[in-house]
Amino acid sequence: MTTSKDTREVTLISSDKQEFKLSAEAVKLARMVASSLNLIQEDDDGDEDDTAAELDPLELSRVEGSVLAKVVEYLSHYLEEPMKEIPQPLGGTTFNEVMTQEWYQTYAYGMSDELLFQVLTAANYMEIQPLLDLACLRVTFQLQGKSAEEIRAILNLPKLTPEEEARAREEHRWVFEETS
């Protein structure tokens, strides 16, 4: 079986009815979307005409247009310059030491915290592992060295009642243990 690039175009529709077009090849990185459009199946009849079929638009009711625009930007760029895998454990002490590709550095820091968390949620929903990894990497370095109160503010978490905090400390005692 020969593998050829899928030249079809896919239309993704956001929850606020904005339409975004991108190549089926780029969409394959979004596993949930690719699966919904049957893009991940192997050529079942041996011919090479499976890429000729039209693809129906796909509505993503859990992703707003401004967020989907950033996701489409990522997917389109990834085809031109695939993102290098993020090393585990992290190979640096700053975001730019770990993520050495300039476009991805600019992409990750070129959006507000609110949009970043929405993109992270969309990447998780759409099953775009490299984008999820990139967003989580930015959050990791953003939270590094912050106090509990600062993290609570960044993540927009509600303040725990004294009872909830006591229960959390009991259930997760290991987090609060002193290391020597």
Secondary structure by P-SEA (a helix, b strand, c coil): cccccccbbbbbbcccbbbbbbbccccccaaaaaaaacccccccccccccccccccccccccccaaaaaaaaaaaaaaaacccccccccccccccccccccaaaaaaaacccaaaaaaaaaaaaaacaaaaaaaaaaaaaaaaccccaaaaaaaaccccccaaaaaaaaaaacccccccc
